[in-house]
Every structure is written in C-alpha cells, then in structure tokens.
Amino acid sequence: MDKLSVGLLGFGTVGTGVVHLLTNEQEKFRQQTGTQILINKILVKDPDKIRKIDQYNQLLTTEPSDIVDNPEIDIVIEVMGGIEESRKHIHTALKNKKHVITANKDLMALHGSELLQAAANQGCDLYYEASVGGGIPILRGLTDGLAADRIKKLIGIVNGTTNYILSKMSHHSVSYEEVLQEAQSLGFAESDPSSDVEGLDAARKMVILSHLAYSIPVTLDDVVVEGITHVAEEDILYSKKLGYTIKLVGIAELDNGEIDVRVAPTLLPTNHPLASVDNEYNAIYVYGHSVGETMFYGPGAGELPTAIAVVSDLISVAKNMKHGINGQHIFLPQNEKKLKPADSIESQYFLRLHVKDEPGALSKITGLFNEQEMSLQKVIQEPIVSKKLAEVVIITHTTNQQRFEQIYQLLADLDVVIDVKSNYRVEGMN
Ligand SMILES: NC(=O)c1ccc[n+]([C@@H]2O[C@H](COP(=O)([O-])OP(=O)(O)OC[C@H]3O[C@@H](n4cnc5c(N)ncnc54)[C@H](OP(=O)(O)O)[C@@H]3O)[C@@H](O)[C@H]2O)c1
C-alpha cells in the first residue's frame, strides 16, 4: 500500500484546511503512515466559485457518485455539513467499503449509532474527532487516553459562539444583543445564530460526548437544553460580585448507573479552570474516578484546527489499513440508558428576584427558605431606586432539582416578590 486515494465531500472552511495540510505536510504523513495520501476528487456545490486554494480545480466535481462510488477512492472525508445528503453519501461510501471521516456533529448526534453500526458491519472505519471541540482531541482523550477510567462527570464549553458572547458581556459589561451583533459582523456568529444561542449545537456535542464517555445511547431528546438569549447584564454583574462567571456549559453526569445530560447557562466559581476559557475557545473538563480532574482546552473551530482533527483521523485510518484492523475501533454504546430522576439531580442554585422595597421583605424570603429547610450560601440585597424596588440575589446550598422547583414556585407566589428574574445552576464547587 504505497498510495492512498482520498475523496473530499466539501471544500469550504474545513475542506480547505484539510487540502492545505495534505498538500503541505505530505512528508510528515508519509513518515507516519508509510504511504502517500493523494486527493482524488473534491465535491462542491458551485464549481465556479473562487477558491483560496486553486491548484486542485481540475479535481472538483458536483457529482457525489464521482467520490462515493469511485473504485479508486479508499477514504471519504465528509466536510460538507447538513444531515440527509451527507448521511446518504456516507452510507453509500460505507456500502462501497470506503472508510469515512466526518466533522459533522449534527449528523453524528442524530444518526451516529446507525452510521457506526453500518461501518462496523462493513469492516470500515468511521472517525469523527472534529465533530466536538474542533482541534481539541477530546474524543480520543475519552476513548484512548482515559479508556481505563470510569468517567463521573463531564463539563464542557463546547460552543465557541456563545462563549464569545458571554465572555464579551462579562468583560465589557455590554448587553446580549450588542455582542451578538458584533459577533455576527466579525464572523463569530452565523446570520441565523439560533442553533448556537439556543443551546442546540452544544446539546448535539454533549450527545456525542455522552456516548463515548459512558457508552450509553443518549439521544437529543434526553438532553435538557436552555440557551443564553435570556442572560441579562444584571445576572453577569451579580455573579461577578459573588465570585462566579456565567458560561454556557454542557454537563453529562453518571451516578449509580443513571445519567443526566443538560446544556444551560451556569455559574462557575471564578477560580475554576473553565471560568477562564474565554472568547471562541472550547474546553472539556473531565472528572474520572481514578484520574481525578483533567481539562482538554483549545480552539473549538476554524480552518486549520478543525482540519488537524480530520487529518489525524485520516492518519489513524491509514495506520489501521496498514495493520488490517479497520472497523475494529468502532465504539457502539454497550450500556442501558437510565435517566436520572429530578429528585436525585443535585446542584446549588443562583436566583435573582425583584422584591418590594419595604421593611421585612428580605426576612420573608429568607424565612421561606428556613421553613423549607433549604440553607443559603450567599444573599445580597440592593435597592433599585429608579424602580422603587429591591433586587435580591441568592446562592443556595446544594439541593435536588425537585426541591428547588417546589421552592421556586413558593417564592414566585410570595407577596413581597414581584418577579423571579432568573435562576441558574451553580457548578464546579466539588
Ligand atoms: N467551520 C468549522 O470551524 C467547523 C468546526 C467543526 C466542525 N465543522 C463541521 O464541518 C462541516 C463543514 O463545515 P464548513 O465550515 O467547512 O462548511 P462550509 O464552509 O459551509 O463548506 C461546505 C462545503 O461543502 C460544499 N457543499 C455543501 N453542500 C453541498 C451539496 N449539497 N453538494 C455539494 N457540495 C456541497 C460547499 O460547496 P461550495 O464551496 O461550492 O459552496 C462547501 O465547499 C460541517 O459539518 C461543520 O459542522 C466545522
């Protein structure tokens, strides 16, 4: 096997990075794999588009079967995005016994099990390192580096757009709307940012991480998802005063065989390593039974960082081919799924309330917590003179979700409480 032939589905941001690496790092890859990796064809939508790299224009095609049915091609790299079309092309490629690499988190979160099963049936590789955390080798970190450990919990900042927005809101005291506009003009946020800001992109990545960390077939429907659109400047301001930072995090936790996976804006202590992950950077914090705490940090997207993950997968496929072990690294969920009930999901909570600015209001609120036997870790009260009311901000001690929901309702019904403005979980204390 002195030559390997690769077909690319897509020549956009990631595709361009992959072609760049395959062009400029040939010698390094040949040393690692003992073979030369050659680009055979590249699928695009618009063949007349001006490309950053134009030396492969003669390889462009708009016909997917030039790649997925091409007997000369050994490995297909799917970097076109979307779901149904790419799913169909990957199935065809696998049927034709081609190994597949994809960067497509949307596809892997929704149809990963089906595609992995198809790959296993065909004795083909299907790698997808770039689908979570861009250039951060987190999937390999879980399946190889931490393979011997039992993972208790993952906390991930896995969406660069929302991390950029919350970082800017926190460091420059600006509103969500202002930062979103700026992020869109700089290209850090899409013109339709809903999948990012509503938490769906992060939820999809948490599905992929949960499969690998726990070998449990979690689906998107199992993930509780809350985005960042309602995070107010006041929430960030009070969090800071109390020693916390708000981040959109994905959390996947396994306890007594029961799993909880969620994505939500969450308070982290400012001295927690994840609190200093700013702007478009990503990080995944892993709690293992034996290893303790580890953090995987790096660029979560971008042309070359993402391409590094894709081409590293390509090197794995080439090495597997050399040793005749393709399809043997497919990781299918082995464990039964049991979701954690609300009365065993534990957390601390942050609450921000608008209350009547009258004597005894605060003691009525703290009295309610006393009656309900829920202790408070921090309480601050500040008048909002212009509105003739006061703002009360509370951080509770650890409680379970069911108890918190009951107390939340009692608080909202209290005569001195005008409005419960926000509530977030507080993580990272243990
Ligand atoms: N960008 C990142 O930093 C990043 C990070 C991690 C994962 N990913 C994932 O990587 C994948 C690719 O992302 P990207 O940012 O590189 O996308 P992109 O810049 O939009 O590029 C998509 C490429 O696919 C081609 N394409 C799209 N639909 C097609 C169709 N129906 N038929 C033929 N060609 C088609 C486009 O052709 P034209 O060039 O002719 O338009 C383009 O070359 C996505 O799944 C994304 O989620 C991206």
The ligand as an SDF file (V2000), in Angstrom:
LIG
                    3D

 48 52  0  0  0  0  0  0  0  0999 V2000
  -16.0020   25.5200   10.3070 N   0  0  0  0  0  0  0  0  0  0  0  0
  -15.5520   24.9970   11.4410 C   0  0  0  0  0  0  0  0  0  0  0  0
  -14.7120   25.5700   12.1290 O   0  0  0  0  0  0  0  0  0  0  0  0
  -16.0460   23.6260   11.8590 C   0  0  0  0  0  0  0  0  0  0  0  0
  -15.6120   23.0950   13.0930 C   0  0  0  0  0  0  0  0  0  0  0  0
  -16.0190   21.8120   13.4690 C   0  0  0  0  0  0  0  0  0  0  0  0
  -16.8750   21.1060   12.6480 C   0  0  0  0  0  0  0  0  0  0  0  0
  -17.3080   21.6660   11.4760 N   0  0  0  0  0  0  0  0  0  0  0  0
  -18.2090   20.8750   10.6300 C   0  0  0  0  0  0  0  0  0  0  0  0
  -17.5630   20.6360    9.3950 O   0  0  0  0  0  0  0  0  0  0  0  0
  -18.5100   20.5830    8.3420 C   0  0  0  0  0  0  0  0  0  0  0  0
  -18.1080   21.5950    7.2620 C   0  0  0  0  0  0  0  0  0  0  0  0
  -18.1020   22.8940    7.8070 O   0  0  0  0  0  0  0  0  0  0  0  0
  -17.5010   24.1370    6.9900 P   0  0  0  0  0  0  0  0  0  0  0  0
  -17.4680   25.2660    7.9530 O   0  0  0  0  0  0  0  0  0  0  0  0
  -16.2680   23.7400    6.2740 O   0  0  0  0  0  0  0  0  0  0  0  0
  -18.6800   24.3800    5.9290 O   0  0  0  0  0  0  0  0  0  0  0  0
  -18.6570   25.3550    4.6720 P   0  0  0  0  0  0  0  0  0  0  0  0
  -17.5410   26.3180    4.7680 O   0  0  0  0  0  0  0  0  0  0  0  0
  -20.0350   25.8610    4.5060 O   0  0  0  0  0  0  0  0  0  0  0  0
  -18.3220   24.3740    3.4430 O   0  0  0  0  0  0  0  0  0  0  0  0
  -19.2090   23.4120    2.9670 C   0  0  0  0  0  0  0  0  0  0  0  0
  -18.6350   22.8350    1.6750 C   0  0  0  0  0  0  0  0  0  0  0  0
  -19.4690   21.7810    1.2380 O   0  0  0  0  0  0  0  0  0  0  0  0
  -19.9410   22.0550   -0.0860 C   0  0  0  0  0  0  0  0  0  0  0  0
  -21.3490   21.6240   -0.1120 N   0  0  0  0  0  0  0  0  0  0  0  0
  -22.3080   21.9260    0.7840 C   0  0  0  0  0  0  0  0  0  0  0  0
  -23.4720   21.3400    0.4260 N   0  0  0  0  0  0  0  0  0  0  0  0
  -23.2220   20.6780   -0.7170 C   0  0  0  0  0  0  0  0  0  0  0  0
  -24.0290   19.8980   -1.5790 C   0  0  0  0  0  0  0  0  0  0  0  0
  -25.3160   19.6960   -1.3250 N   0  0  0  0  0  0  0  0  0  0  0  0
  -23.4410   19.3570   -2.6710 N   0  0  0  0  0  0  0  0  0  0  0  0
  -22.1360   19.5890   -2.9360 C   0  0  0  0  0  0  0  0  0  0  0  0
  -21.3240   20.3120   -2.1510 N   0  0  0  0  0  0  0  0  0  0  0  0
  -21.8600   20.8600   -1.0680 C   0  0  0  0  0  0  0  0  0  0  0  0
  -19.7850   23.5450   -0.3260 C   0  0  0  0  0  0  0  0  0  0  0  0
  -19.5950   23.7900   -1.6870 O   0  0  0  0  0  0  0  0  0  0  0  0
  -19.2720   25.2650   -2.2660 P   0  0  0  0  0  0  0  0  0  0  0  0
  -17.8790   25.5860   -1.8060 O   0  0  0  0  0  0  0  0  0  0  0  0
  -19.3510   25.1260   -3.7470 O   0  0  0  0  0  0  0  0  0  0  0  0
  -20.3000   26.1640   -1.6820 O   0  0  0  0  0  0  0  0  0  0  0  0
  -18.5390   23.8420    0.5340 C   0  0  0  0  0  0  0  0  0  0  0  0
  -17.3780   23.6040   -0.2210 O   0  0  0  0  0  0  0  0  0  0  0  0
  -19.8690   20.8620    8.9930 C   0  0  0  0  0  0  0  0  0  0  0  0
  -20.4840   19.6490    9.3040 O   0  0  0  0  0  0  0  0  0  0  0  0
  -19.4940   21.5960   10.2590 C   0  0  0  0  0  0  0  0  0  0  0  0
  -20.4550   21.4380   11.2900 O   0  0  0  0  0  0  0  0  0  0  0  0
  -16.9110   22.9010   11.0740 C   0  0  0  0  0  0  0  0  0  0  0  0
  1  2  1  0
  2  3  2  0
  2  4  1  0
  4  5  1  0
  4 48  2  0
  5  6  2  0
  6  7  1  0
  7  8  2  0
  8  9  1  0
  8 48  1  0
  9 10  1  0
  9 46  1  0
 10 11  1  0
 11 12  1  0
 11 44  1  0
 12 13  1  0
 13 14  1  0
 14 15  2  0
 14 16  1  0
 14 17  1  0
 17 18  1  0
 18 19  2  0
 18 20  1  0
 18 21  1  0
 21 22  1  0
 22 23  1  0
 23 24  1  0
 23 42  1  0
 24 25  1  0
 25 26  1  0
 25 36  1  0
 26 27  1  0
 26 35  1  0
 27 28  2  0
 28 29  1  0
 29 30  1  0
 29 35  2  0
 30 31  1  0
 30 32  2  0
 32 33  1  0
 33 34  2  0
 34 35  1  0
 36 37  1  0
 36 42  1  0
 37 38  1  0
 38 39  2  0
 38 40  1  0
 38 41  1  0
 42 43  1  0
 44 45  1  0
 44 46  1  0
 46 47  1  0
M  CHG  2   8   1  16  -1
M  END
$$$$
